[in-house]
Amino acid sequence: MNQHFKSIAIIGKYMNQTALQQMQHDLADLARHLQSKNIEVWLEENTAHHAELTGFKTASLETIGDKVELAIVLGGDGTMLSVARSLLHAGVPLVGVNRGRFGFLTDLRAEKMLAQIDKILAGNYSKEPRMLLKAEVIRGGEVIHSNYALNDIVIKSGLLLIELEVSIDGHFVHRQRSDGLILSTPTGTTAYALSAGGPILHPNLEAIALVPISPHTLSNRPIAVNSNSKIEVNLTQFNEAQLSFDGQSAITLALGDKIKVQRAEKTISLLHPSDYCYFDMLRNKLNWG
């Protein structure tokens, strides 16, 4: 069999010691299975430590992408989001094995993991690029923070409503009072944006969704714009507010801050089994009839 990947990283739910101990068996089976095929195996260092796996090369999450041609992630969507942002610089494709609750991004089933991985190693897979968003927070004319998101960038109020103004490509769009605003990639439209009433965008669409969170005026509706759009959000009134990236990292905002959001230059790629179908996934995950 012609191996398409000579070096592979294995990353578990690296910040959760209990979860790693529970998936220890799967991690060990996968690592040994890959080694038996003469593949160079690297384990993320926290994964190896907490799952008590020895005899393998290890590296930090920040550096492991530079050492491999593929990363296999065991966990849920939250783990995939974190890994995707961390490996963005390396351009390493990702395969997700679902050990979480939903698995919109991790579509390989744990009980069939080795067979499905073998198919991918043999080249029986589809490669799907996914766009990310980049946000900059500008305060006093200076960029004080920037970060990336695969799912969404969320401006969220505290106890009281927040008032903000939205401009797209230099054109004023609207002023809204709400609990906040979600700026979502197509990937993220099945996450927070969906529960806030936003549309589901197919991942191959080049678009950004803007979804208000509990708007004070019902005429403030979700919209989708071209992914090349430059979006600026000005915070004009609030008691307290935060900006979060994929719901995993957040900063506190100050009155007068400007948030500039645009498509990131780099993408990440997900590898799916050759029989993967996005609509089958939606039907199963969302319990459609």
N, C-alpha and C positions, 0 to 999 in steps of 0.2 A: 504494500500500500504506500502510495506517495504521500508523505507527511507534508501538509501545507504550513505547519508551524514547528520550528525547531526549538524554541524556548517559550515557556508559558509561565505566567504568574498565577498563583492561587491566592485569593483574598477572601477571607470569611468576614463575618460581622465583627470587624476588627476592634471596635470600641466596647463590645459587650462580652465580658468574660463568660457569663453563664451560657449565652447563646453559642459561643465557640466550643464550650465543653459539650454541649448537647449535639453539635454537629461534628464532633471529633472524628467519628467513624467515617462519615462521608468525606471529610477533608483528607483523611489518611488513605482511604480507598482511591480517591481521585489522584492524589500525589503519586502513589505507588503505580497506579495504572499508567499514568503518563511516563513515569520513569521506565516502565517495562517496554515502552515503545522508543526508548533512547531519546526522549525529549528532555531538555534541560529544564528542571523545575525550580522555580523560585517561590518561596512563601513570604507573604507579608509578615513582618517580624512580630507584630502583636498576635496575628493569627497563629503563628507557629508556637509562640510562648504560651498562650492561654489554652490552646488545644493540645499542648504537650507533645508536639511533633518534632522529632529530632532527625538528624541525618540529611537535612535538606538545606540548600542555600537560602538565606533570608536577606531581606532588604526592607527599608522603611517604605511606607506608602508613597512618599514624595519622590523616591529614587527608583522604585521597582519598575516603573514604566520604561525607563531608559535601558533596561537589561533584557527585555522580552519582546516577542512579536505578538503576543495575545495575553489577555488577562481574563481569567475565569473567576466570577464573583459568586459566592454562595451567601445568600441572605435575602433580604427583601428589597423593595424599591428604594427605601431610604439608604441602604448600603450602596446600591448602584449609583444613586445620585451623588453621594459623597466621593466614591471612587472615580466617577466620570469627571468631576471637577478637578480632582487631584492629578489625574493622568492626562488631562487635556493637552498639556505641553508636549507629551510624548507621542500623541497620535496613535496610541495602541487600541485596537478594536477590543470590544468587551463581549463576553458571553455571560448571561445571568442564569444561575440555578436558583429556583424559587424555594426559599426557606422562610418566607414571610407570609403575610396574610393575603395580599392582593396579587402582586406579581405582574403588573402592567409592563415592567421592564425586564423582569426575570422570568423568561418563558420556558426554560427547561425544567422538567419535573425531577425532583431529587431521586425518586425510585427508578427512573429511566436515564439517569445522568450519564453513566458510562457509555451506554449504547448511542446516545445522542451526541456525546462528545466525539466518539469515534467517527460518526458521520461528518461532523464538522472538520475533523482532522483530515478526512479523505477528500475534502473539498465540496461536500454536499451541504452547502449553506447559502443563504442570501445575506448580503451586506447592506445595512441600512444606515445612512448618515443621519444624524440628529443635530439640529442647530441648538446653540445656547444663546443666552442673553448676557450682556455685560452692562452693569450699572455703575455710574459714578455719582458720588454725593459731593456737591459743590457748596461750600460754605465760605462766605466772604471772598468769593472769587477764586478760591483754591479747592482742588480736589482733595478731600480728606479721607475718602475711602472708595475702593472699587472692588468688585467681585463678579463672579460668574454664576449662572444658574442654568441647569438643564431643564427644570420644570418651570419655575416661576420666581419672579421678584415681586414681593408684596409690601405695600405701604399700609400699615395697620395702626388704627387709633388705639388709645387706651380706653378709659371709661366713657368718654364723650365723643361726639362726632368730630370728624376731621374735615376741614375745607381745603380743597386743592384745585389747581388749575392745570389743565392738560393742553399741551401744544404738540403738534406733529409736523415735522419738517418745517418748523418756523411758523406754522399757521395755528392760531388759537382755535381749539376745539370746543371746550366747555369748562365751566366751573361746576364742581359738585360738592355736596355735603353727604358724607357716608361714613361707614365704619372703616373704609379704606379702599384700596385699588390693587387688583392683581394684574400683573403684566406677564403673560404666559406664552411659552413656546407651544407648538402643536403637541409636543410630548406632554407638557403640563396640563393640557386641557382635560385630561381624565383625572386630575388631582383636585386641588383646592378650587380651581376655577370652575370645575364641574359642579361641586357642591354649592357654589355661589350663583349658579344659574347660567354659566357660560356655555358656549357651544363646544362640541367635540370637533377638533380639527385633525384630519388625517396627517400622520407624520411627514408625508411627502409634500405637504403644502408649505410654501414659503410665506409664512404669515406670523404675526404677533397678535394675540388676543388681549384686549383691555376689558377687564371685568370688574365693575364696581361691587363692593361688598356692602350689602344692605343699604342702598342709596336712600337718602331722605326723600327724593323725588323719583317716582317710578318711571319717569321719562328718561332717566339716565340708564341706558341699556348697554349691554356688552357690544363691542365692535371688534372687527378684525382688520388689520392693515398689513400692507406689504412688509416683508421682513427687512427690507432695506430702509424702512422708515426710521427717522431719528425722533425719539419721544422725549419730551421734557415735562416734568411734573414739578410745579411750584407749590410749596406748602404755605398757605396763607393764614390758616387759623386752626389751632388745636390745643388741647391740654397736654397730651403726651402722644408720641408716635414712634414706631419702629420701622426699620426697613430690614426685611429678611430675604435670604437667598435659599431657595429650595426648603424653607422652613427649618434650616439647620444652623445657620449663623445669622446673627442679627446685630444691628447697631441702633442706638438711640438717636433720633432726629431732633433738630432744633428748628424753631420758627424761622422761616426765611430760607431754609435749605432748598436747593434745587437738585432733583434727581434726573440724570440723563441716562436713558436706556436705549440700547441699540443691539443689533445682532452681533455676536462675537465673530471674530475673523475665523477662528478654528471651529471645527465640528468634532463630534465623537461618532464612532461607528459601532453599531450593535450587530452581532452576527446571530442569525436565526437558523434553525433547522430548515431544510429546503421545503418542507411542507407547512411552514408557518404561514398563517393568514391573520392579518390584523383584525378583520371583522369576526373571525372565529373567537379571537381573544376577547374582543369587546362583548360578544354575546355571552361568553362563559363568565367573565368577570362581573358584568353588570346584570346578569340573570335576565337577559332578554329572552322573550319567548321564541 
